[in-house]
């Protein structure tokens, strides 16, 4: 479903991605792990066409994202839900209006139908009753769940999660990851999760790809990664400092 | 040779920036003339740029008119022509001070807020989120402000001119003794429709300049609080300078 072929990307002459290739099958959950500043979020932004690679290609269902323009890119994006690191909620809208926004603007649904869909999604992410709150009144976990509801309301075939648990306490973080797992089982979307919550992510991902020095260092099932003898992988999983991993 | 290379680098960078700003404006106009227009967003912006600026425009207008009345009376008195106070105040306000001071006040009050709002939306990835929903951020964030600026600036300028003329009359007429008939009668004799149109053309173009520069600076702002604050400062300075520069160009073309 998603195929990334040999992408390179530099910012101000600093090469972040140095020939990244991997693919994600339909219905699969791939966890993307690696040190901070290694370009995990950059990869997600390439998948939705917010960034263009200096070299290489990103294909979704065989279509090269970098070559699409206008309605074609809008059509592909309409099938992808993206959960931003900080939620990216519209701060001048209530929770309800945030979730309703893509439906109001992209569909011809009546306000009644929109209300039903929005309330269903809010209920699904455990936010029933919070629909009239503004983002400034929400906790970190509620912001992520609202953003999740907004991404889900368009019924995406692909969900991209950019550090969905960052800045949350361990219990809320696990709740969010459990929510991803249960909704994946229920809705069957293809997903890529960038997360540092390794123990829980390893339980819900089908495969794990580790990014190191701008390249995909290793890809495998969670069990293969956990039993890897590679010193870089071992160091990252155990969180020991002073090895071959560079900190940014 | 190093200085030639530096000069070339600076020139290219400047041309690059001007080109980006030009493309930004062209894209905004293209979106403004093609449907769908977001009417509720436009009305919200007219309320913000126009209605919410009314008080500051009235205050600035009335004091500008009063100062003109006072200065004008004493200057004209030297030549024994205080009867011309009305036309002097009206022409100064309608042709120059009304459009320019209204534009500068709107830049300070609404322009800076526009840049900060769009800059924060850029920094917090709200604009990216909009794009990922398959929506064009220009239609929601830029076009409503551009149209609101074009509508609101001439109206605010008209308010500025009217209260300024009455401010001038309060000082010249009520305090310094120029007759009401003389003040307004001479004004009717000397102020032509061409003068009023000149003010309207100027305020229309200032509406475009302010929203264009302020939206562009917000849209292309750097990340973090520093990036947004820098963009806001640049937007206010550049808008103000461009308003004054364009005022000179318009005056020389319209005379």
Interface residues (C-beta under 8 A of the other chain):
Chain A: X45 X48 X50 X73 X74 X75 X77 X78 X80 X82 X84 X85 X86 X88 X89 X90 X91 X101 X102 X105 X106 X154
Chain B: X120 X124 X125 X126 X128 X129 X131 X132 X133 X134 X135
